[in-house]
Amino acid sequence: MEVTLAAEVASAPYIPEGYQQLYVLTKGESLVIEQVGGEPIFTVEDNGTYTIHTLVYDPNTLDLSIVVPGETTGFDVNGLLIQGGGSICAALDVAGAPFTVVGVSAGTLNAPSSFVCFSGSETTITAEVVEPASLPAGYSHIYVLTSGDELVIQGVSSTPSFDVSSGGIYTIHSLVYDTSTLDLGIVELGVTTGFDVNGLLIQGGGQICASLDVAGARFIVGPDAGTLVSVSTSGCTGSFMLEAGTEREPFIPEGYTQLFVLTEGSNLVIQAVAENPMFEVTNTGTYTIHSLVYDPLTLDLGIVEFGVTTGVDVNGLLIQGGGSICASLDVAGAVFEASGPIAGTLNSESALVCFDGSSVSLDAQHADEPVVPAGYSVLYVLTQGDGLVIQQVGAEPTFEVDMPGNYTIHTLVYDANTLDLSIVVPGVTTGIDVNGLLVQGGGSICAALDVAGSKISVGPSAGTLVADNPSPMLDGMGSAMLQASVGEDPVVPEGFSLIYVLTSGDDLVIQNVNATPMFEVTTSGKYTIHTLVYDTLTLDLGIVEVGVTTGVDVNGLLVQGGGSICAALDVAGAVFDVSAAMSRSGIEIINVWYHAGIIYAEIEASKPMLTPLQVFNPGGLEVVTRRESISQGYNLLEVTLAVENPSSLYFVKIENQVFKIMKDW
């Protein structure tokens, strides 16, 4: 270690003509002469006490060749001079400028291994002492940990061993210093550098006597994945963009690579990898973006099976996770919640609600609960028909309706700031219209509508019929065709059937049924065609006795009529008033029927008369012919068929009016 000693002139010397000035460096109390020079500046390598003296002399009288450095002393020279009792006229500043050179050395350190694999938490690095430090009395010795090429001070210790919690370049230095001259309170960890401290020391150009092993023992601790933080989650149902940013910088040693890994769920199932911390996902859920720093030569990512391999699996291969591969995975990562609005699903206890003719309540329950992000609201929407025409909205999935039909209850999750429901016009706007505004339906608004919803059929409904000709007349063959058209469409739920019922009179006595609203009658009177929608499993039409059972009887069995069977009967129906054809003779045949081998005919005559009566079988063979005496007003004629094996169909001709009659069994 070289130390430079420099003295200043305190009192100027007097140098007569012929005299010269010389500076002499002596060592120790004996003032053993070490060096001489023309300036009061000397360099020494050893510890000890030194003095710089001024000598003014005449070379003709004082021969300095007598001086042997390391042996001759200042006292020896001074003894030759008049001032020291000798005879030579010269002057020596015996007291001179004294110096004490103290031996301060930090020694040197070495790193046993320049690369230390980062364990993921705290990793210990320890330096070896190559050259021990030298400490003068009153001095202290500590070790300093710095990071990076800037040597930013991270900590101090009494031993050359430190725990580091992140990867990077670290150096352990030895420092020998005097606490009375170097105040370490000036050091701000993470800010002050080793260069800053060295600049205060004599060795670094400063004034403080201390020693710092600037080179120190250098370690590369890595790799370190660093840490990530969530930056943004954007998107809506069906597509989300996740972006992470760097919270703590990674440390990537030479030969290592950084990759970003996307995992899903608490099990950290790996879904994708990318060079940047940005991923698009199409499902809602919890996602994490991780940083991975690895050496492709030691960690083969071909083992990763997306959707199967987990981050925990990979971490288990690494030293930080108990394995043997030196790599770093930020297991915690940046966590994202990809949650758009989700409408969930609804179902109903029954797909059919029996319509009682007034009003019914429709209810649905959640099969899958909706997801309602902050700022969003839930609304329930009732639509009707395949066109999903909006009828009502409500805070609960319960609605009252007073008309039969096919209804659907939907869940809508929306943000009132982006979806203005004032655009909805009940009875006009459809669920399809609203869905078209949403991202899920091709629009731009982030909201969720359960389009399928819970379907509920309210019914059945018989609808209404309208008589094509409400006042028909029996034709010349004695029959009239009654036909009705649909006024209001019936509602026929799945599993139900539709038939048409013909009744007669105000008592609605059932006369016939048909698949179409068309019936042939052969007698005058009041008739009604009704629509009946029923479930054959609950309403047994075998109970109907034609000519006896009435529509009122059937209606009384139904919910709409106070009974318990879910079916619908259009009680009012399409009404017909069938009149008989008037003959030229003034005979009006009111009704003709056939029972137990006897044909009955009700006749209204305008005057007494004698009129022919004929009966024909289906083959046109006349089986009865006679003349009947008719009174004015009402007449009831009886014709007994004296034939074997009577037919079930006959034609009766009275006064050129022909009627077809069927046998009433």
Sequence and secondary structure as in RCSB ss.txt:
>XXXX:A:sequence
MEVTLAAEVASAPYIPEGYQQLYVLTKGESLVIEQVGGEPIFTVEDNGTYTIHTLVYDPNTLDLSIVVPGETTGF
DVNGLLIQGGGSICAALDVAGAPFTVVGVSAGTLNAPSSFVCFSGSETTITAEVVEPASLPAGYSHIYVLTSGDE
LVIQGVSSTPSFDVSSGGIYTIHSLVYDTSTLDLGIVELGVTTGFDVNGLLIQGGGQICASLDVAGARFIVGPDA
GTLVSVSTSGCTGSFMLEAGTEREPFIPEGYTQLFVLTEGSNLVIQAVAENPMFEVTNTGTYTIHSLVYDPLTLD
LGIVEFGVTTGVDVNGLLIQGGGSICASLDVAGAVFEASGPIAGTLNSESALVCFDGSSVSLDAQHADEPVVPAG
YSVLYVLTQGDGLVIQQVGAEPTFEVDMPGNYTIHTLVYDANTLDLSIVVPGVTTGIDVNGLLVQGGGSICAALD
VAGSKISVGPSAGTLVADNPSPMLDGMGSAMLQASVGEDPVVPEGFSLIYVLTSGDDLVIQNVNATPMFEVTTSG
KYTIHTLVYDTLTLDLGIVEVGVTTGVDVNGLLVQGGGSICAALDVAGAVFDVSAAMSRSGIEIINVWYHAGIIY
AEIEASKPMLTPLQVFNPGGLEVVTRRESISQGYNLLEVTLAVENPSSLYFVKIENQVFKIMKDW
>XXXX:A:secstr
  EEEE   SS     TT EEEEEEEETTTTEEEEEESSSEEEE S EEEEEEEEEE TTT  GGG  TTT BHH
HHHHHBGGGTSSB  EE SS EEEEE   B  EEE S SEEE  SS EEEE EEEE  B  TT EEEEEEEETTT
TEEEEEESSSEEEESS EEEEEEEEEE TTT  GGG  TTT BHHHHHTTBGGGTSSB  EE SS EEEEEE B 
 EEEEEEEEEETTEEEEEEEEEE  B  TT EEEEEEEETTTTEEEEEESSSEEEESS EEEEEEEEEE TTT  
GGG  TTT BHHHHHHHBGGGTSSB  EE SS EEEEE   B  EEE S SEEE  SS EEEE EEEE  B  TT
 EEEEEEEETTTTEEEEEESSSEEEESS EEEEEEEEEE TTT  GGG  TTT BHHHHHHHBGGGTSSB  EE 
SS EEEEEE B  EEEESSSS B  TTS EEEEEEEEE  B  TT EEEEEEEETTTTEEEEEESSSEEEE S E
EEEEEEEEE TTT  GGG  TTT BHHHHHHHBGGGTSSB  EE SS EEEEEB  B TTSEEEEEEEEETTEEE
EEEEESS EEEEEEEE TTS EEEEEEEEE SEEEEEEEE   SS  SEEEEEETTEEEEEEEE 
